[in-house]
Amino acid sequence: MDYAVIAIGGSFAGLAAAQALGRARRRVLVIDGGQPRNRASAAAHNVLGHDGKPPAQLLAEGRAELARYPTATFRAGTADAVTGALGAFRVLLDDGSAVGARRLVLATGLRDRLPDLPGLASRWGTSVLHCPYCHGYVADRTLGVLANHPAAAHQAVLLPDWGPTTYFSQGRFPPDADTAARLGARGVVIEHSPIVALLGPAPALEAVRLADGRVLAIAALFTVAESEAASPLAARLGCAFDEGPLVPSIRVDAMRQTTVPGVYAAGDAASPMHSVTLAIAGGVIAGVGAHQSLVAEAAGGATAH
């Protein structure tokens, strides 16, 4: 069975794109492997009207909403390959089956690579965090920044609004004079002895042990995880990428179309800024863009792409 649009990836961006298309009464299929990037997070924030809800609950509610539209279908699985071009794409799934579509929405997301540090992985999403805007709303807790990326110092400059902050350079990312001055102006303590272990009953965090033997009380640790595309499909299709502050993102125009005709992209893989709200917004725009492209094609418009 073929579709007007296939959304590859069924987290917030993919579901939002599909909902826009389902409401336009277009046949749309969402293919999802069930591994959303924020699956370790207990709560999503800055989602107006849903602040504090578990991401899994939000996604379940989104799938239930999508199911109300008879032209929308959700399918568990992984898209292994895409062939074809504008108007005649073919998506090969991990079960060996294939489905066709006239347009694609790539909502394939990112995958985080965590620092190799004892006790970190078991705390990821609870007391080891990546975004203060998503998870920083804690009062008077001692916070730390584990430097794992050149952007870590910028993160440390932000964090004092949420609590007293220590910047752990790990001996890898010592701040230059200007950065040290900015950290000092914000009251950030700079610590060069590397963290070697996280302490306390996981997933909570009570303290960190340093290489020199000291133990410092820390209630939450922020780090900029290294990220990579969770799927190679955009690159294999020939989509162009733009360099970003953390990871390259799929290049899109105002309607979220990539540089490959008929292929749209939304979510973390197609934006330099990452959040549930931004993924939903990008997904809606991608769905609308794909729909308008189909309409223009049917009407013989020159902008049908």
Buried (B, 14 or more C-beta within 10 A) or exposed (E): EBBBBBBBBBBBBBBBBBBBBBBBEBBBBBBBBEEBBBEBBBBBBBBEEBEEBBBBEBBEEBBEBBEEBEBBBBBEBBBBBBEBEBBEBBBBBEEEEBBBBBBBBBBBBBBBEBBEBEBBBBBBBBBBBBBBEBBBEBEEBBBBBBBBBEEBBBBBBBBBEBBBBBBBBBEEBBBEEEBBEBBEEBEBBBBBBBBBBBBBEBBEBBBBBBEEEEEBBBBBBBBBBBBEBBBEBBEEBEBEBEEEEBBBBBBBEEBBBBBBEBBBBBBBBBBBBBBBBBBBBBBBBBBBBBBBBBEBBEEEEEEBB
